[in-house]
Amino acid sequence: MPQPVEDTVVHAGARVYARALLDLADHQGALDEVVLELRPLLELIDADVSGFRRVLDSQLLGMREREQILERVFRGRVHDLIYRFVQVVNRKGRLADLREMFVAALTIHRERRGIEQVTVTLAFEPDDAMRSDLERKLSESLGCGVSLAVEVDPSLLGGMVTRIGDRQIDASVASRLRRMNYQMMDAGRARAREAVAEAG
């Protein structure tokens, strides 16, 4: 299973490449277009369409072979700046880090725009209207823009778990049930101690 974008550990080298991509896109007035294409490209890598991720990681293919594959996959299908960036990364022998670079670019872009990454886990898949409403309410609560990612976990039973950066806010029914159970156990132990004290 691919690692969630928001949980990817990004190393310094990937951030250097990511900043270069964003700065060049900004200089050329194409920043919004480039950023908009990055998440679908991450999904392409994670889906491993036609073994694409194996191509990125392969040590058996030569640089020229990978260059030709990248041309077939990207040229004319993505912004030309992204295509040229991918080819540069290939020539530098860093193609295995391409996913990490794209994640870093999205993260840096959010940081520069003052956008908070929020991951919401629900018991069901929300429709577009609910997703938009969630994003709006979270944005109002946090006082900044929000980049919303949604994960589905049927074991929550209801409610939701919200992760804002490194902080987690658990408002799920399952969590409330656990807290109730702990409270009942604590109350039971307290009564037992009282009974022992009275007997003594």
C-alpha positions as CSV (number, residue, x, y, z in Angstrom):
1,M,0.0,0.0,0.0
2,P,1.5,3.4,-0.9
3,Q,2.4,5.7,1.9
4,P,0.0,8.6,2.4
5,V,1.3,11.8,1.0
6,E,0.9,13.6,4.3
7,D,3.0,10.9,6.1
8,T,5.9,10.9,3.7
9,V,9.2,11.7,5.4
10,V,10.9,14.3,3.2
11,H,14.7,14.6,3.2
12,A,16.7,17.8,2.7
13,G,17.8,16.8,-0.8
14,A,14.3,16.4,-2.0
15,R,13.4,19.8,-0.6
16,V,16.2,21.4,-2.6
17,Y,14.9,20.0,-5.8
18,A,11.3,20.9,-4.9
19,R,12.2,24.5,-4.1
20,A,14.0,24.8,-7.5
21,L,10.9,23.5,-9.3
22,L,8.6,25.9,-7.4
23,D,10.9,28.9,-7.8
24,L,11.2,28.3,-11.5
25,A,7.5,27.9,-11.9
26,D,6.9,31.1,-10.0
27,H,9.4,33.0,-12.1
28,Q,7.7,31.8,-15.3
29,G,4.2,32.6,-14.0
30,A,3.1,29.0,-14.0
31,L,3.1,28.2,-10.3
32,D,-0.6,27.4,-9.9
33,E,-0.6,25.2,-13.0
34,V,2.4,23.2,-11.9
35,V,1.2,22.7,-8.3
36,L,-2.2,21.7,-9.6
37,E,-0.6,18.8,-11.6
38,L,1.6,17.4,-8.8
39,R,-1.0,15.5,-6.8
40,P,-2.4,13.6,-9.9
41,L,1.2,12.8,-10.7
42,L,1.7,11.4,-7.2
43,E,-1.4,9.3,-7.7
44,L,0.1,8.0,-11.0
45,I,3.3,7.0,-9.2
46,D,1.4,5.3,-6.3
47,A,-1.0,3.5,-8.6
48,D,2.1,2.1,-10.4
49,V,0.4,2.2,-13.8
50,S,2.2,-0.2,-16.2
51,G,4.9,-0.7,-13.7
52,F,5.8,3.0,-13.7
53,R,7.1,3.1,-10.2
54,R,9.4,0.2,-10.9
55,V,10.8,2.2,-13.8
56,L,11.6,5.0,-11.3
57,D,13.3,2.7,-8.9
58,S,15.0,0.4,-11.4
59,Q,18.8,0.2,-11.4
60,L,18.8,-2.1,-14.5
61,L,17.6,0.6,-16.9
62,G,20.2,3.0,-18.3
63,M,19.7,6.8,-18.2
64,R,18.8,7.0,-21.9
65,E,16.2,4.2,-21.6
66,R,14.6,6.0,-18.7
67,E,14.7,9.2,-20.6
68,Q,12.8,7.7,-23.5
69,I,10.2,6.2,-21.1
70,L,9.7,9.5,-19.4
71,E,9.3,11.3,-22.7
72,R,6.5,8.8,-23.6
73,V,4.8,9.2,-20.2
74,F,5.1,12.9,-19.6
75,R,5.7,14.9,-22.8
76,G,2.6,16.7,-23.9
77,R,0.6,15.3,-21.0
78,V,2.0,17.5,-18.2
79,H,3.2,21.1,-18.0
80,D,6.5,21.4,-19.9
81,L,8.3,22.7,-16.9
82,I,7.4,19.5,-15.0
83,Y,8.5,17.4,-17.9
84,R,11.9,19.1,-18.1
85,F,12.2,18.9,-14.3
86,V,11.7,15.1,-14.4
87,Q,14.3,14.7,-17.1
88,V,16.8,16.7,-15.1
89,V,16.1,14.5,-12.1
90,N,16.8,11.5,-14.3
91,R,20.1,12.9,-15.5
92,K,21.1,13.5,-11.9
93,G,20.4,9.9,-11.1
94,R,17.7,10.9,-8.5
95,L,14.6,9.5,-10.2
96,A,13.9,7.1,-7.3
97,D,13.4,10.2,-5.2
98,L,10.9,11.8,-7.6
99,R,7.8,11.0,-5.5
100,E,9.5,12.5,-2.4
101,M,10.3,15.7,-4.4
102,F,6.7,16.1,-5.5
103,V,5.5,15.7,-1.9
104,A,8.1,18.2,-0.8
105,A,6.9,20.7,-3.4
106,L,3.3,20.4,-2.2
107,T,4.4,20.8,1.4
108,I,6.6,23.9,0.7
109,H,3.9,25.5,-1.4
110,R,1.4,25.1,1.5
111,E,3.9,26.6,3.9
112,R,4.5,29.6,1.7
113,R,0.8,30.2,1.2
114,G,0.0,29.7,4.9
115,I,-2.1,26.6,4.2
116,E,-2.5,24.0,6.9
117,Q,-2.5,20.3,5.9
118,V,-5.5,18.6,7.6
119,T,-6.2,14.9,7.3
120,V,-9.7,13.8,8.3
121,T,-10.5,10.1,8.8
122,L,-14.2,9.2,8.5
123,A,-16.2,6.0,8.8
124,F,-17.5,6.5,5.2
125,E,-16.5,8.2,1.9
126,P,-17.9,11.8,1.9
127,D,-19.5,13.3,-1.1
128,D,-18.2,16.5,-2.7
129,A,-20.7,18.7,-0.8
130,M,-19.6,17.3,2.5
131,R,-15.9,17.5,1.7
132,S,-16.4,21.2,0.7
133,D,-18.3,21.9,3.9
134,L,-15.6,20.2,6.0
135,E,-12.9,22.2,4.3
136,R,-14.8,25.5,4.8
137,K,-15.4,24.8,8.5
138,L,-11.9,23.7,9.2
139,S,-10.6,26.8,7.4
140,E,-12.8,29.1,9.5
141,S,-11.8,27.3,12.8
142,L,-8.1,27.4,12.0
143,G,-8.1,30.9,10.5
144,C,-6.1,29.9,7.5
145,G,-6.4,28.0,4.2
146,V,-6.8,24.3,4.4
147,S,-5.5,21.5,2.2
148,L,-7.8,18.6,3.1
149,A,-7.1,14.9,2.7
150,V,-9.8,12.4,3.6
151,E,-9.2,8.8,4.7
152,V,-11.8,6.2,5.3
153,D,-11.8,3.8,8.3
154,P,-15.2,1.9,8.9
155,S,-14.0,0.9,12.4
156,L,-14.6,4.5,13.6
157,L,-18.4,3.7,13.6
158,G,-19.1,7.4,13.2
159,G,-17.7,10.9,13.9
160,M,-14.2,11.6,12.7
161,V,-10.5,11.8,13.6
162,T,-8.8,15.0,12.5
163,R,-5.0,15.4,12.2
164,I,-3.7,18.9,11.9
165,G,0.0,18.7,11.2
166,D,1.3,16.6,14.1
167,R,-1.7,17.1,16.3
168,Q,-4.6,14.6,16.4
169,I,-8.2,15.4,17.5
170,D,-10.3,12.3,17.9
171,A,-14.0,13.0,17.8
172,S,-15.1,9.5,16.7
173,V,-17.8,7.4,18.3
174,A,-15.3,4.6,18.9
175,S,-13.1,7.0,20.8
176,R,-16.0,8.3,22.9
177,L,-16.9,4.6,23.7
178,R,-13.4,3.9,24.7
179,R,-13.3,6.9,27.0
180,M,-16.7,5.9,28.5
181,N,-15.4,2.4,29.1
182,Y,-12.3,3.8,30.9
183,Q,-14.5,6.0,33.0
184,M,-16.7,3.1,34.0
185,M,-13.6,1.0,34.8
186,D,-12.3,3.8,37.0
187,A,-15.6,4.2,38.8
188,G,-15.7,0.4,39.4
189,R,-12.2,0.4,40.9
190,A,-13.2,3.4,43.1
191,R,-16.2,1.5,44.4
192,A,-14.1,-1.6,45.1
193,R,-11.6,0.5,47.1
194,E,-14.5,2.0,49.1
195,A,-15.9,-1.5,49.8
196,V,-12.5,-2.7,51.0
197,A,-12.1,0.4,53.2
198,E,-15.5,-0.1,54.8
199,A,-14.9,-3.8,55.4
200,G,-11.6,-3.0,57.1
